[in-house]
Amino acid sequence: MFKFNLKKIEGKLEALEPLIKERKQFDSELDLQKWEASEFEEKMLEGEKVVRICSQIHPWNIRKKHSCTEKLQELDETLKRLMQILQIQIVRDMKETLVLTKDVHRKIMANKGKIGDVDQVFDPTVSTFWYHGPDHDHHQLPEFNVGLETPLKELKIR
């Protein structure tokens, strides 16, 4: 039981460390608030310390093994709780991104796709682009598939 808990916590800490660093890097690149990582980092450092101490316990020292097993189980529960919080934060971030994307789409469609001098409108039902140049003539882009002419002809023959 002791070795199992020790290896389990050690594996979790090793797996989480690069992910937490990556998350912090993304947050700093995106100029986001410092997320609730302080408790997570604190528990990870504590976990590394506990793992280091527990890995040095003599196999016959039952009292220390029992004490370490309790600490490892408590740490495991804390990490599980913090990972659940992290999952909720990820869902929140994804929904925020979706809301922002929909807002940008709505603004582009309200402006009829006008971007600079060229008016570009995307019609998702037709899946084609229409361009309105300076003379405002409607020109549909030619429909062709680069590099797929031969396979397309073969399919049409069948």
N, C-alpha and C positions, 0 to 999 in steps of 0.2 A: 504494500500500500504506500509506504513511504517513498520508495524509488519511483513508483508510478506517478505520484503527485509531483515529485521533484522534476521528473522529465516532462510532464505535462505543462507545468508552469514555465519551465525553461524554454520549451518549444513555443509557447504563446508569446513570451517576451521577445524571443528572437524574431518571430514572425511579425509582431506589432511594431517593433522599433523602426524599420525602414518606412512603414506605412505612415506612422505618426510624423516622421521627419518630412516625408513627401507632402503630407497634408499641410504642415506648417509652411512649407515652401510655396505651395499653391496660394495659401492665404496671403502671404506677404507679396507675391507677384500680383495678386488681384486687389491689393490694398484693402483686404477685408479685416474686420475686427479680429483681435486675438480671440480665437475660439476657446472653448472651455477645455483646454488641454492641460492646464496646470495640474489638476487633480490626476489626470491620466498619467502625465509624466512623473508626478510624485509617486504614484503607485508602482509605476514601472521601475523607477530607481529603487524603491523599497523592495520590490520583488527581486531585482538583481542582487541586492544585498542579502535577502533571505536565502536565495538560491545558493549564493556563494558560501554562506555560513552552513546551510544544511548539507551541502555537498562535501563538507569537511568532517562531518560527524562520523565517528567510528561505528561500524556495523553493529557492535554489541551494546552501544549506549542507547538503551530503550527509552529512557526518560527524555533525553534530548530529541530522539526521533519522534516521540509522541508530540512534544511541544512544537517541533518543526512541522509536523504533519498538520496540526491545527492552524499554524500560521499560513501554510501553503494553501489549505482549503479556504481560509478566510480571504486570502489574496485572490484566489481563483474566483470566488463569488464577487469580489469587488471588481475584478477585470470584466467579468460577464456583465455586470450592471453598467459599467462604463462603456462597454461595446454596444449595449442596447441603446444607450443615450447617443452614441456616435451614429448608429443606424438611423435614429430619428432625425438627427441633424442632417444627415445625408439626404433623407427624404425631403426635409424642409428646403435644402439647397436646390434640389432638383425641381421642386415645385416653383420656387422663386425664379429659376432659370426659365421654366416653361411660361410663367406669367410674363416675364420680360420679353421673351421671344414672341408671344402672342401680341403684346403691346406694340412691338416693332412692326410686326406683320400688319396689324390694324392701321398703323400710321402710314405705312407704305401704300396699302390699298386705298386709304382715304385720300392720299395724294395721287392716286391713279398710277402709282409706280414711277412717278416722275423723279428722275435722278439726274441732276445736272442738265445738260443740253439735250440729252437723248431721253425720250419717254419710253420706258421699258415696262410692259405689263405682262404678267404671267397669269395665264388662265389654266388652273390645275385640272379643269375638266377636259380640256383639249390637249394639255401638256405641250403647248408650243408657245413661243415668244412672238410678240408682235412689236415691231419697231416703228416709231413715228419720227421720221427725220424732219429736217427743216421745212420740207414741202408738205408734211403731214400725210403723205401717202402711206397706205398700209401695205407692208411687205412681209409676207410670212417667210420664215427661214426655210431653205430647201430641206426636204426630208431625205437624209441619206445616212448610212451607217458606215463609218470609216472601217475598212478591213473586214466587213461582214457581207460584202456583195455576194461572193460565191456561196457561203453557207445559206444565205437567205434565198438565193435562186434554187438551191437544192431542196430546201424546205417547200418552196412554192411548187416545184415539180411533183413532189410526193403528194 
